């Protein structure tokens, strides 16, 4: 894997973990973190650049989902945050 691609993967991994930490519910938070770690461990040996690109795009989409879910969760259970969709 190229150094820039490795850096991009690590940046995305950290962003996913960081965003998952924002879940206030313990079960949501631990499930998301466990799934992220398991998925990255499972795919760490992949060397095909097309497959890596496909997995990166999937992870970016999942990051967007997590961001929306955190926002919705916070807005529903903590009325001090506005609902942003």
Kinemage of the C-alpha trace (Angstrom):
@kinemage 1
@onewidth
@group {chain A} dominant
@subgroup {mainchain}
@vectorlist {calphas} color= white
{ca unk a 1} P 0.000 0.000 0.000
{ca unk a 2} L 1.332 3.432 -0.890
{ca unk a 3} L 2.212 5.782 1.959
{ca unk a 4} L -0.480 8.293 0.974
{ca unk a 5} L -3.080 5.540 0.789
{ca unk a 6} L -1.999 4.228 4.197
{ca unk a 7} L -2.242 7.720 5.671
{ca unk a 8} L -5.700 8.144 4.169
{ca unk a 9} L -6.868 4.827 5.656
{ca unk a 10} L -5.485 5.717 9.092
{ca unk a 11} L -7.109 9.165 8.953
{ca unk a 12} L -10.458 7.595 8.104
{ca unk a 13} L -10.051 4.950 10.834
{ca unk a 14} L -9.372 7.612 13.460
{ca unk a 15} L -12.286 9.738 12.212
{ca unk a 16} L -14.659 6.772 12.484
{ca unk a 17} L -13.489 5.973 16.009
{ca unk a 18} L -13.630 9.623 17.071
{ca unk a 19} L -17.148 10.090 15.732
{ca unk a 20} L -18.314 6.843 17.338
{ca unk a 21} L -17.128 8.131 20.718
{ca unk a 22} L -19.821 10.812 20.460
{ca unk a 23} L -22.641 8.275 20.910
{ca unk a 24} L -23.932 8.899 24.396
{ca unk a 25} L -25.489 5.442 24.642
{ca unk a 26} L -22.992 2.870 25.893
{ca unk a 27} L -24.345 0.025 23.714
{ca unk a 28} L -24.352 2.122 20.526
{ca unk a 29} L -20.856 3.403 21.232
{ca unk a 30} L -19.259 0.033 22.022
{ca unk a 31} L -20.972 -1.699 19.097
{ca unk a 32} L -19.806 0.940 16.618
{ca unk a 33} L -16.241 0.902 17.915
{ca unk a 34} L -16.097 -2.903 17.898
{ca unk a 35} L -17.445 -3.091 14.320
{ca unk a 36} L -14.970 -0.478 13.087
{ca unk a 37} L -11.986 -2.223 14.670
{ca unk a 38} L -13.084 -5.651 13.434
{ca unk a 39} L -13.667 -4.427 9.873
{ca unk a 40} L -10.277 -2.713 9.648
{ca unk a 41} L -8.475 -5.746 11.134
{ca unk a 42} L -10.266 -8.043 8.721
{ca unk a 43} L -9.208 -5.980 5.709
{ca unk a 44} L -5.681 -4.983 6.731
{ca unk a 45} L -3.995 -7.551 4.466
{ca unk a 46} L -5.726 -6.431 1.265
{ca unk a 47} L -3.256 -5.134 -1.315
{ca unk a 48} L -5.464 -4.738 -4.396
{ca unk a 49} L -5.745 -0.971 -4.978
{ca unk a 50} L -9.239 -1.223 -6.491
{ca unk a 51} L -10.520 -3.204 -3.517
{ca unk a 52} L -8.885 -0.724 -1.121
{ca unk a 53} L -10.569 2.164 -2.939
{ca unk a 54} L -13.925 0.376 -2.760
{ca unk a 55} L -13.513 -0.242 0.980
{ca unk a 56} L -12.475 3.385 1.537
{ca unk a 57} L -15.605 4.619 -0.197
{ca unk a 58} L -17.721 2.272 1.912
{ca unk a 59} L -16.011 3.502 5.090
{ca unk a 60} L -16.588 7.149 4.090
{ca unk a 61} L -20.270 6.413 3.576
{ca unk a 62} L -20.383 4.723 6.979
{ca unk a 63} L -18.728 7.760 8.551
{ca unk a 64} L -21.499 9.946 7.145
{ca unk a 65} L -24.109 7.554 8.545
{ca unk a 66} L -22.483 7.634 11.983
{ca unk a 67} L -22.354 11.433 11.891
{ca unk a 68} L -26.079 11.612 11.058
{ca unk a 69} L -26.975 9.060 13.704
{ca unk a 70} L -24.997 10.874 16.383
{ca unk a 71} L -26.658 14.146 15.437
{ca unk a 72} L -30.129 12.591 15.543
{ca unk a 73} L -29.420 10.759 18.772
{ca unk a 74} L -28.152 13.925 20.436
{ca unk a 75} L -31.061 16.016 19.169
{ca unk a 76} L -33.677 13.517 20.339
{ca unk a 77} L -32.250 12.917 23.788
{ca unk a 78} L -30.688 16.274 24.494
{ca unk a 79} L -32.860 19.166 23.398
{ca unk a 80} L -29.995 21.670 23.608
{ca unk a 81} L -28.798 20.533 20.137
{ca unk a 82} L -30.822 21.577 17.076
{ca unk a 83} L -31.978 18.877 14.679
{ca unk a 84} L -29.773 19.027 11.558
{ca unk a 85} L -30.591 16.731 8.667
